[in-house]
């Protein structure tokens, strides 16, 4: 769009101001991510031939939930306004941030056999985390290869959320870079693989695909291979964004924001099929020379993985609270007359409307809550037909049904507070019109108190 400015001085001042503002934004954009305040909740190939066998026993940290914001407006699983709760942009030079990471220890299983605790193999260059593997000779350390890795165990772990990692790696015969997660503590349900493993990204040798894999007692066989694995294409020799979204009912894997694989919880799942309701920590490593990738061809060395950033976000447990997806899902409806509208909204571009002569309601079952814990559901509503009324409430949470009513012709915001039962980890949220008329609602959210 071209603007005609009659006053040259005005034009010059505007141009300078815009240029200055653009420079500021570019300079602070990356650093801003690292300073966002923690405001959300966290406790805090197909058929792989070899076992990752990545388990370690540690003390469980305090992972109590606080202020989980749920149901905010978004166009995709309510992620656009999710809270960044932990990150590392790797903007320093030298060693990694020891408040967030520790070295991955050397062990006896394939992936950690050559882990080495020096900045030759784990370092930061002011922009990226650098993980390296080579065959250098280190006096007093008589192994044929050395490699680097870091883990967040004892410093950060999460239960449900979104992990996003931007990384690139070299290829070579015997190479095995990985971005993955393990439970904390490791033996919450059982030893590996029963306790679970989430492989956000693994790559071997010179293959033109990466792998997303789940391990547990149900899908992992005695050889360490998993039937819950998917190969996905990626941009070779370039940075790619590897993303994992973890909810109480599914784990989804993405490459460059394209969904590649979903592992879903069965309706009657026990821990054998779904051990993924406890905190997991992060691991980044460049491995190789053992297990899945096979032996190293030394002329292909060195191997390396660069990690631009790691960002972890909360995911609302309560879906589509702002109705911005344009569909009712994951809400269910009964009575007829429920629809998404692009008028009469309180914010955003859409809202929910209930209309007709009969009772009408939408409901949503929220799982993954904590037992014996207090939550608050908040929402806004107004009536479009005089004399109508609508209620926002909760049921099936281990206590008596509770609701609050709206009967004004302008938006008002109200809330309902409830405490889950001693063994209740779910609740049903509802928006219910119980008489003739038309009402609208918007901006529903759920938070733990």
DRENFIPA-582939 format. One record per residue (C-alpha): residue number from 1; residue in one letter; chain; x, y, z. Coordinates in nm, 4 decimals. Each point is the difference from the previous one (the first is absolute). Last residue first. Example, Ala and Ser with C-alpha at 12.3 -4.5 7.8 and 13.67 -1.06 7.14 Angstrom:
BEGIN
2,s,A,1.3670,-0.1060,0.7140
1,a,A,-0.1370,-0.3440,0.0660
//
This chain:
BEGIN
449,x,A,-0.5773,-2.2422,4.1904
448,x,A,0.0085,-0.2041,-0.3188
447,x,A,-0.1324,0.1687,-0.3076
446,x,A,-0.2745,-0.0591,-0.2561
445,x,A,-0.0958,0.2386,-0.2761
444,x,A,-0.3121,0.0947,-0.1948
443,x,A,0.0380,0.3040,-0.2248
442,x,A,-0.3436,0.0168,-0.1635
441,x,A,-0.3710,-0.0615,0.0411
440,x,A,-0.3179,0.0831,-0.1911
439,x,A,-0.3707,-0.0287,0.0839
438,x,A,-0.3182,-0.0464,-0.2015
437,x,A,-0.3523,-0.0718,0.1204
436,x,A,-0.2205,-0.2683,0.1535
435,x,A,0.1156,-0.1548,0.3265
434,x,A,0.2805,-0.2054,0.1588
433,x,A,0.3077,0.1343,-0.1749
432,x,A,0.3058,-0.1918,0.1257
431,x,A,0.3770,0.0549,-0.0247
430,x,A,0.1743,-0.3063,0.1447
429,x,A,0.3338,-0.1085,0.1462
428,x,A,0.0351,-0.3695,0.0839
427,x,A,0.2775,-0.0938,0.2438
426,x,A,0.2999,-0.2329,0.0113
425,x,A,0.2649,-0.1246,0.2428
424,x,A,-0.2237,-0.1197,0.2831
423,x,A,0.1456,-0.2235,0.2734
422,x,A,-0.0226,0.2301,0.3012
421,x,A,-0.2679,0.2059,-0.1677
420,x,A,0.0663,0.3108,-0.2064
419,x,A,-0.0532,0.3403,0.1564
418,x,A,-0.2267,0.2539,-0.1678
417,x,A,-0.0145,0.3734,-0.0668
416,x,A,-0.2491,0.1524,-0.2434
415,x,A,0.0605,0.3252,-0.1853
414,x,A,-0.1770,0.2992,-0.1468
413,x,A,0.0608,0.2507,-0.2787
412,x,A,-0.2755,0.2252,-0.1307
411,x,A,-0.0744,0.0773,-0.3635
410,x,A,-0.3022,0.2193,-0.0625
409,x,A,-0.3639,-0.1053,-0.0214
408,x,A,-0.0045,-0.1330,0.3558
407,x,A,-0.1199,-0.3412,0.1204
406,x,A,0.3113,-0.2027,0.0872
405,x,A,-0.0035,-0.2867,0.2519
404,x,A,0.2684,-0.1727,0.2125
403,x,A,0.0332,-0.3749,0.0388
402,x,A,0.1036,-0.2767,0.2394
401,x,A,-0.0749,-0.3762,-0.0197
400,x,A,0.0841,-0.1811,0.3220
399,x,A,0.3437,-0.1543,0.0494
398,x,A,0.2426,-0.2496,-0.1549
397,x,A,0.0548,0.1913,-0.3242
396,x,A,-0.3066,-0.1241,-0.1881
395,x,A,-0.1475,0.3493,-0.0272
394,x,A,0.1023,0.3568,-0.0862
393,x,A,-0.1912,0.3142,-0.0876
392,x,A,-0.0789,0.2889,-0.2295
391,x,A,-0.3679,0.0922,-0.0089
390,x,A,-0.2292,0.1639,-0.2523
389,x,A,-0.3093,0.2180,0.0276
388,x,A,-0.2608,0.1364,-0.2366
387,x,A,-0.2580,0.2597,0.0998
386,x,A,0.0938,0.2449,-0.2703
385,x,A,0.1644,-0.1763,-0.2943
384,x,A,0.3651,0.0752,-0.0822
383,x,A,0.1348,-0.1114,0.3374
382,x,A,0.3591,0.0569,0.1069
381,x,A,0.2964,-0.2174,0.0933
380,x,A,0.3568,0.0022,0.1348
379,x,A,0.1905,-0.2873,0.1517
378,x,A,0.2055,-0.1146,0.2988
377,x,A,0.0634,-0.3519,0.1297
376,x,A,0.1943,-0.0108,0.3261
375,x,A,0.1976,-0.2933,0.1366
374,x,A,0.0698,-0.1446,0.3461
373,x,A,0.1918,-0.3267,0.0384
372,x,A,-0.0953,-0.3263,0.1723
371,x,A,0.0995,-0.2013,-0.3088
370,x,A,0.2044,0.1692,-0.2699
369,x,A,-0.1461,0.0692,-0.3416
368,x,A,0.1070,-0.1956,-0.3091
367,x,A,-0.3459,-0.0172,-0.1509
366,x,A,-0.2471,0.2722,-0.0940
365,x,A,-0.3316,-0.1273,-0.1354
364,x,A,-0.1687,0.2685,-0.2096
363,x,A,-0.3657,0.0909,-0.0191
362,x,A,-0.2233,0.2099,-0.2240
361,x,A,-0.3625,0.0592,0.0865
360,x,A,-0.3512,0.0509,-0.1335
359,x,A,-0.3404,-0.0239,0.1643
358,x,A,-0.2730,0.0598,-0.2536
357,x,A,-0.1547,0.3025,-0.1701
356,x,A,0.3097,0.0898,-0.2000
355,x,A,0.3439,0.1563,0.0387
354,x,A,0.3432,-0.0609,0.1472
353,x,A,0.2817,0.2079,-0.1505
352,x,A,0.3751,-0.0549,0.0478
351,x,A,0.2485,0.2751,-0.0884
350,x,A,0.2253,0.1056,-0.2865
349,x,A,0.2401,0.2698,-0.1228
348,x,A,0.2103,0.0843,0.3041
347,x,A,-0.1648,0.1595,0.2999
346,x,A,-0.3488,0.0315,0.1502
345,x,A,-0.1677,-0.1555,-0.3004
344,x,A,-0.3394,0.1210,-0.1241
343,x,A,0.0869,-0.0925,-0.3599
342,x,A,0.2072,-0.2724,-0.1620
341,x,A,-0.2186,-0.2803,0.1339
340,x,A,0.0701,-0.3612,0.0952
339,x,A,-0.3150,-0.2074,0.0428
338,x,A,-0.2208,-0.1684,0.2608
337,x,A,-0.3716,-0.0315,-0.0841
336,x,A,-0.0447,-0.3697,0.0637
335,x,A,-0.0898,-0.1568,0.3348
334,x,A,0.3459,-0.1463,0.0529
333,x,A,0.3513,0.1156,-0.0778
332,x,A,0.3537,-0.1310,0.0315
331,x,A,0.3005,0.2277,0.0386
330,x,A,0.3372,-0.1173,-0.1367
329,x,A,-0.0955,0.1075,-0.2657
328,x,A,-0.2594,0.2743,-0.0546
327,x,A,0.1528,0.1325,-0.3207
326,x,A,0.1325,0.3390,-0.1120
325,x,A,0.3321,-0.0545,0.1752
324,x,A,-0.0498,0.3361,0.1729
323,x,A,-0.2554,-0.1475,0.2393
322,x,A,0.1605,0.1906,0.2909
321,x,A,0.0113,-0.2971,0.2351
320,x,A,0.1112,-0.2280,-0.2810
319,x,A,0.1513,-0.2664,0.2233
318,x,A,0.0379,-0.0252,0.3759
317,x,A,0.3311,-0.1593,0.0969
316,x,A,0.1729,0.3134,-0.1265
315,x,A,0.3459,-0.0789,-0.1332
314,x,A,0.2948,0.1528,0.1819
313,x,A,0.3056,0.0873,-0.2015
312,x,A,0.3591,-0.1228,-0.0128
311,x,A,0.2618,0.1600,-0.2201
310,x,A,0.3391,-0.1475,-0.0970
309,x,A,0.2160,0.2139,-0.2253
308,x,A,0.2554,0.0071,-0.2811
307,x,A,0.1226,-0.3543,0.0543
306,x,A,0.2995,-0.1076,-0.2082
305,x,A,0.0731,-0.3708,-0.0430
304,x,A,0.3398,-0.1353,-0.0917
303,x,A,0.1840,-0.2943,-0.1525
302,x,A,0.3753,0.0162,-0.0638
301,x,A,0.0485,-0.2373,-0.1697
300,x,A,-0.1025,-0.1603,-0.3293
299,x,A,0.3520,-0.1386,-0.0609
298,x,A,-0.0359,-0.1891,0.3272
297,x,A,-0.2805,-0.2211,-0.1264
296,x,A,-0.1852,-0.0578,0.3251
295,x,A,-0.1527,-0.3338,0.0903
294,x,A,-0.3763,-0.0627,0.0202
293,x,A,-0.2723,0.2666,-0.0092
292,x,A,-0.2320,-0.1891,0.2425
291,x,A,0.2413,-0.1107,0.2685
290,x,A,0.3518,0.1393,0.0061
289,x,A,0.2178,0.2446,-0.1912
288,x,A,-0.2135,0.3058,0.0549
287,x,A,-0.1132,0.2751,0.2336
286,x,A,-0.0715,0.3712,-0.0282
285,x,A,-0.2257,0.0895,0.2884
284,x,A,-0.2911,0.2053,0.1247
283,x,A,-0.1975,-0.1348,0.2971
282,x,A,-0.3138,0.1465,0.1567
281,x,A,-0.1856,-0.0958,0.3197
280,x,A,-0.3316,-0.1829,0.0461
279,x,A,-0.2622,0.0545,0.2718
278,x,A,-0.2706,-0.2637,0.0556
277,x,A,-0.3166,-0.0740,-0.1995
276,x,A,0.1727,-0.1641,-0.2960
275,x,A,0.0074,-0.3602,0.1221
274,x,A,-0.2746,-0.0671,-0.2563
273,x,A,-0.0042,-0.3489,-0.1526
272,x,A,0.1527,-0.1897,0.2930
271,x,A,-0.1299,0.2617,0.2446
270,x,A,-0.3551,-0.1100,-0.0632
269,x,A,-0.2107,0.1119,-0.2927
268,x,A,-0.3744,-0.0557,-0.0082
267,x,A,-0.0771,0.2762,-0.2503
266,x,A,0.3310,-0.0506,-0.1796
265,x,A,0.2427,0.2907,0.0073
264,x,A,0.0986,0.1250,-0.3413
263,x,A,0.3341,0.0137,-0.1826
262,x,A,-0.0180,0.2550,-0.2796
261,x,A,0.2492,0.0321,-0.2868
260,x,A,0.1169,0.2485,-0.2613
259,x,A,-0.1828,0.3274,0.0627
258,x,A,0.1593,0.2827,-0.1997
257,x,A,0.1425,0.2877,0.2059
256,x,A,0.3519,-0.0393,-0.1404
255,x,A,0.0003,-0.3633,0.1084
254,x,A,-0.2796,-0.0940,0.2385
253,x,A,-0.0646,-0.2723,0.2589
252,x,A,-0.3196,-0.0490,0.1988
251,x,A,-0.0455,-0.1696,0.3383
250,x,A,-0.3586,-0.0773,0.1002
249,x,A,-0.2529,-0.0251,0.2824
248,x,A,0.1308,0.2010,0.2971
247,x,A,0.1676,0.2414,-0.2435
246,x,A,0.3508,0.0016,-0.1469
245,x,A,0.0956,0.2064,-0.3030
244,x,A,0.3441,-0.0752,-0.1471
243,x,A,0.1757,0.2282,-0.2448
242,x,A,0.3109,-0.0266,-0.2163
241,x,A,0.0864,0.3159,-0.1914
240,x,A,0.2563,-0.0523,-0.2749
239,x,A,0.3362,0.1668,-0.0597
238,x,A,0.1573,-0.0997,-0.3286
237,x,A,0.2303,-0.2776,-0.1234
236,x,A,-0.2980,-0.2156,-0.1036
235,x,A,-0.3432,0.1608,0.0184
234,x,A,-0.2130,-0.2643,0.1686
233,x,A,-0.2028,-0.3072,-0.0934
232,x,A,-0.1770,-0.2041,0.2650
231,x,A,0.0335,-0.3604,0.1160
230,x,A,-0.2586,-0.1102,0.2556
229,x,A,0.0248,-0.2180,0.3083
228,x,A,-0.2450,-0.1690,0.2352
227,x,A,0.0859,-0.3610,-0.0881
226,x,A,0.3164,0.0358,0.2021
225,x,A,0.3292,-0.1881,-0.0177
224,x,A,0.1934,-0.0681,0.3186
223,x,A,0.0787,-0.3621,-0.0816
222,x,A,-0.2494,-0.1259,0.2594
221,x,A,-0.2806,0.1999,-0.1595
220,x,A,-0.1179,0.3539,0.0678
219,x,A,-0.3671,0.0845,-0.0667
218,x,A,-0.1793,-0.0998,0.3221
217,x,A,0.2736,0.0292,0.2603
216,x,A,0.0877,0.3501,-0.1181
215,x,A,0.1991,0.1744,-0.2727
214,x,A,-0.1299,0.2672,-0.2348
213,x,A,0.1834,0.1009,-0.3164
212,x,A,0.0375,0.2879,-0.2447
211,x,A,0.2654,-0.0732,-0.2608
210,x,A,0.1965,0.2149,-0.2441
209,x,A,0.0174,-0.0585,-0.3724
208,x,A,0.2586,0.0361,-0.2792
207,x,A,0.2246,-0.2655,0.1521
206,x,A,0.3742,0.0568,0.0064
205,x,A,0.0746,-0.1673,0.3351
204,x,A,-0.2781,0.0225,0.2553
203,x,A,-0.2414,0.2753,0.1047
202,x,A,-0.2119,0.0289,0.3099
201,x,A,-0.2591,0.2649,0.0805
200,x,A,-0.2680,0.0444,0.2667
199,x,A,0.0746,-0.3379,0.1556
198,x,A,-0.2347,-0.0361,0.2979
197,x,A,0.0913,-0.2792,0.2424
196,x,A,-0.2181,-0.1937,0.2424
195,x,A,0.0280,-0.1498,0.3479
194,x,A,-0.0569,-0.3477,-0.1403
193,x,A,0.2952,0.0213,-0.2392
192,x,A,0.2013,0.0292,0.2165
191,x,A,-0.0618,-0.0702,0.3675
190,x,A,-0.3485,0.0112,0.1426
189,x,A,-0.2786,0.2354,0.1021
188,x,A,0.1764,0.3023,0.1497
187,x,A,0.3348,-0.1623,-0.0741
186,x,A,0.1787,0.2853,-0.1771
185,x,A,-0.0980,0.2661,0.2500
184,x,A,-0.0270,0.2117,-0.2076
183,x,A,-0.1020,-0.1567,-0.3292
182,x,A,0.2154,0.0236,-0.3164
181,x,A,-0.0057,0.2386,-0.2937
180,x,A,0.1580,0.0309,-0.3442
179,x,A,0.1961,0.2012,-0.2532
178,x,A,0.2486,-0.2279,-0.1767
177,x,A,0.3107,-0.0088,-0.2168
176,x,A,0.1166,-0.3477,-0.1128
175,x,A,0.2981,-0.0217,-0.2407
174,x,A,0.1506,-0.3376,-0.0997
173,x,A,0.0403,0.0794,-0.3693
172,x,A,-0.0286,0.3731,-0.0382
171,x,A,-0.2381,0.2923,0.0122
170,x,A,0.0390,0.3459,0.1475
169,x,A,-0.2601,0.1539,0.2239
168,x,A,-0.2573,0.2777,0.0173
167,x,A,-0.2146,0.1282,0.2834
166,x,A,-0.3029,0.2027,0.0998
165,x,A,-0.1704,-0.1580,0.3014
164,x,A,-0.3639,0.0478,0.1025
163,x,A,-0.1500,-0.1774,0.3002
162,x,A,-0.3738,0.0368,0.0654
161,x,A,-0.1718,-0.0895,0.3239
160,x,A,-0.0918,-0.2881,0.2263
159,x,A,0.1985,-0.0955,0.3108
158,x,A,0.3309,0.1826,0.0039
157,x,A,0.3543,-0.0265,0.1303
156,x,A,0.2660,0.2579,0.0766
155,x,A,0.3103,0.0103,0.2196
154,x,A,0.0240,-0.3518,0.1510
153,x,A,0.0328,-0.1487,-0.3487
152,x,A,0.0484,0.2645,-0.2689
151,x,A,0.2382,-0.2016,-0.2176
150,x,A,0.3069,0.0763,-0.2076
149,x,A,0.2013,-0.1895,-0.2610
148,x,A,0.3456,-0.0278,-0.1505
147,x,A,0.2100,-0.2645,-0.1718
146,x,A,0.3412,-0.1659,0.0223
145,x,A,0.1184,-0.3008,-0.1987
144,x,A,0.2509,-0.2863,0.0243
143,x,A,0.0008,-0.0080,0.3821
142,x,A,0.3094,0.0202,0.2188
141,x,A,-0.0516,0.3188,0.1931
140,x,A,0.3341,0.0571,0.1751
139,x,A,0.1412,0.2016,-0.2863
138,x,A,-0.2767,0.1070,-0.2406
137,x,A,0.0393,-0.1296,-0.3560
136,x,A,-0.2465,0.1553,-0.2415
135,x,A,-0.2527,-0.2295,-0.1622
134,x,A,-0.2800,0.2514,-0.0449
133,x,A,-0.3488,0.0956,0.1234
132,x,A,-0.1276,0.3539,0.0524
131,x,A,-0.2923,0.1808,0.1620
130,x,A,-0.0126,0.3772,-0.0560
129,x,A,-0.2727,0.2065,0.1695
128,x,A,-0.0707,0.2940,-0.2238
127,x,A,0.0131,0.3803,-0.0182
126,x,A,0.2808,0.1277,0.2181
125,x,A,0.2274,-0.2927,-0.0848
124,x,A,-0.1116,-0.2492,0.2643
123,x,A,0.1868,-0.3143,0.1030
122,x,A,-0.0258,-0.3757,0.0450
121,x,A,0.2647,-0.2238,-0.1583
120,x,A,0.3195,0.2042,0.0307
119,x,A,-0.1687,0.1710,0.2949
118,x,A,0.0734,-0.3086,0.2070
117,x,A,-0.2040,-0.2757,0.1634
116,x,A,0.0172,-0.2888,-0.2494
115,x,A,-0.2802,-0.2386,-0.0996
114,x,A,0.1450,-0.3019,-0.1838
113,x,A,-0.2253,-0.2838,0.1160
112,x,A,-0.3007,0.2263,0.0462
111,x,A,-0.2220,-0.1101,-0.2931
110,x,A,0.0929,-0.3672,-0.0050
109,x,A,-0.0338,-0.0877,0.3652
108,x,A,0.2967,-0.0241,0.2367
107,x,A,0.0117,0.3485,0.1428
106,x,A,0.1563,0.3409,-0.0452
105,x,A,-0.1968,0.2736,0.1657
104,x,A,-0.2052,0.2573,-0.1883
103,x,A,0.1446,0.3288,0.1163
102,x,A,-0.2288,0.2236,0.2023
101,x,A,-0.2610,0.2456,-0.1147
100,x,A,-0.2219,0.2869,0.1109
99,x,A,0.1854,0.1711,0.2853
98,x,A,0.3233,-0.1218,-0.1593
97,x,A,-0.0497,0.2280,-0.3010
96,x,A,0.2297,-0.1441,-0.2693
95,x,A,0.3723,0.0660,-0.0266
94,x,A,0.1794,0.2494,-0.2202
93,x,A,-0.1826,0.2867,-0.1669
92,x,A,-0.3514,0.0958,0.1076
91,x,A,-0.3151,0.0299,-0.2119
90,x,A,-0.1093,-0.3614,0.0371
89,x,A,-0.3704,0.0926,-0.0441
88,x,A,-0.1102,-0.2127,0.2949
87,x,A,-0.3643,-0.0225,0.0953
86,x,A,-0.2558,-0.0592,0.2712
85,x,A,-0.3621,0.1031,0.0604
84,x,A,-0.1062,0.1538,-0.3286
83,x,A,-0.3720,0.0401,0.0552
82,x,A,-0.2533,-0.1033,-0.2580
81,x,A,-0.1553,0.2773,-0.2049
80,x,A,0.0352,-0.1596,-0.3416
79,x,A,-0.0208,-0.3494,0.1457
78,x,A,-0.3732,-0.0445,0.0445
77,x,A,-0.0007,-0.3282,-0.1888
76,x,A,0.0416,0.1955,-0.3217
75,x,A,-0.1787,0.3294,-0.0703
74,x,A,0.0328,0.1369,0.3471
73,x,A,-0.1933,0.1873,0.2662
72,x,A,0.0696,-0.1113,0.3571
71,x,A,-0.1561,-0.3163,0.1379
70,x,A,0.2235,-0.0610,0.2990
69,x,A,0.2408,0.2086,0.1997
68,x,A,0.1805,-0.2145,0.2531
67,x,A,0.0658,0.2124,0.3062
66,x,A,0.2123,-0.2335,0.2145
65,x,A,0.0794,-0.3691,-0.0274
64,x,A,0.2307,-0.1728,0.2493
63,x,A,0.3113,-0.1677,-0.1383
62,x,A,0.2256,-0.0235,0.3041
61,x,A,0.2869,-0.2179,-0.1197
60,x,A,0.0093,-0.3818,-0.0243
59,x,A,0.3375,-0.1446,0.0993
58,x,A,0.1787,-0.1749,-0.2834
57,x,A,0.0290,-0.3424,-0.1610
56,x,A,0.1273,0.0053,-0.3583
55,x,A,-0.1390,-0.1641,-0.3134
54,x,A,0.0902,0.0178,-0.3659
53,x,A,-0.0225,-0.3448,-0.1600
52,x,A,0.0166,0.1341,-0.3542
51,x,A,-0.0785,-0.3523,-0.1094
50,x,A,0.0965,-0.1234,-0.3416
49,x,A,-0.1846,-0.0928,-0.3163
48,x,A,-0.2488,0.2826,-0.0040
47,x,A,-0.3363,-0.0986,-0.1464
46,x,A,-0.0910,0.2974,-0.2152
45,x,A,0.2759,0.1065,0.0408
44,x,A,-0.4501,1.7804,2.4149
43,x,A,-0.2574,-0.1399,0.0779
42,x,A,-0.0974,0.2728,-0.2230
41,x,A,-0.2347,0.2827,0.0133
40,x,A,0.0216,0.3452,-0.1463
39,x,A,0.1360,0.3430,0.0735
38,x,A,0.3747,-0.0445,-0.0281
37,x,A,0.1101,0.3493,-0.1029
36,x,A,0.1332,0.0584,-0.3490
35,x,A,0.3671,0.0842,0.0105
34,x,A,0.1346,-0.2563,-0.2412
33,x,A,-0.2500,0.0800,-0.2701
32,x,A,0.0884,0.3660,0.0105
31,x,A,0.3590,-0.0735,-0.0893
30,x,A,-0.1011,-0.1236,-0.3434
29,x,A,-0.2163,0.2952,-0.0940
28,x,A,0.2108,0.2674,0.1658
27,x,A,0.2223,0.1067,-0.2869
26,x,A,-0.2594,-0.0471,-0.2727
25,x,A,-0.2622,0.1988,0.1920
24,x,A,0.2400,0.2848,0.0719
23,x,A,0.1085,0.0233,-0.3611
22,x,A,-0.3629,0.0055,-0.1175
21,x,A,-0.0795,0.2833,0.2429
20,x,A,0.2900,0.2069,-0.1305
19,x,A,-0.1008,-0.0546,-0.3606
18,x,A,-0.3613,0.0887,0.0749
17,x,A,0.1004,0.3188,0.1819
16,x,A,0.2409,0.1048,-0.2739
15,x,A,-0.2628,-0.0488,-0.2702
14,x,A,-0.2654,0.1892,0.1965
13,x,A,0.2313,0.2920,0.0630
12,x,A,0.0924,0.0145,-0.3659
11,x,A,-0.3604,-0.0100,-0.1148
10,x,A,-0.1077,0.2696,0.2434
9,x,A,0.2846,0.2213,-0.1214
8,x,A,-0.1050,-0.0542,-0.3597
7,x,A,-0.3544,0.1216,0.0649
6,x,A,-0.2382,-0.1099,-0.2654
5,x,A,0.0208,-0.3646,0.0936
4,x,A,-0.1624,-0.2342,-0.2497
3,x,A,-0.0398,-0.3459,0.1515
2,x,A,0.0684,-0.3149,-0.2002
1,x,A,-0.1447,-0.3338,0.1004
//
